[in-house]
């Protein structure tokens, strides 16, 4: 009886461990997605800054765009 109970507890523990690994994998995926979003936003900001610099340079030289 106790052996059956111990086997049941062990199976339950393994199921919880497997679920926790799934949760950790999902958390890693979310963190990676957040890093990608931040990188994309930084690239957009850099592109906008480059456009402003180009417009300023063109204005300095009297070029109309």
N, C-alpha and C positions, 0 to 999 in steps of 0.2 A: 504493500500500500504506500509506504513512504517512498519507495523507489519510483513508483509511478508518479507520485507527487513531485519528486526531484526532477524526473525527466520532463514533466510538464513545465516546471519552473525554468529549466534549462532552455527548452524550446521557446518559451516566452522571452527569455533574456536575449536569445539569438534574434528573434523577430524585432525586438526593440533596438538591438545593435544595428540591424540592417536598415531600419527606419531612420536611425540617427545618421547613418552614412548617407542616405538619400537626402536628408535635411542639410547636411554639410555640403554635399555636392550642389544642391540648389542655392545655398548661400554663396558658394564660390562663383556660380554662374551669375548671380545678381551683382556681385562685386565686380566681376569682369565687365558686365554690361554698363555699370556705372562708370568704370574707368574709360570705356569706349565713348560714352556720352561726354565725359569731361574732355577727352582728347579732341573730339569733334568740335566742341564748343571753343576750345583753345585755337584750333585750326581756323575756325570761322572768324574769331576775333583777330587773328593774325592777318587773314585775308582782307578784312575790313580796314585794318591799319595800313596795309599795303596800298589799298585803293585810295585812302585819304592822302597818303604820302605822294602817290602818283598825281592825284588831282592838284595837290599843293605845288608840286614841281611844275606841272603844266601851267598853272596860273602864274607862277613865278616867271616863266618864259613867255607868257602871253599866248599860250596855245589854248584854243577853245575846243573842248571835247564834247 
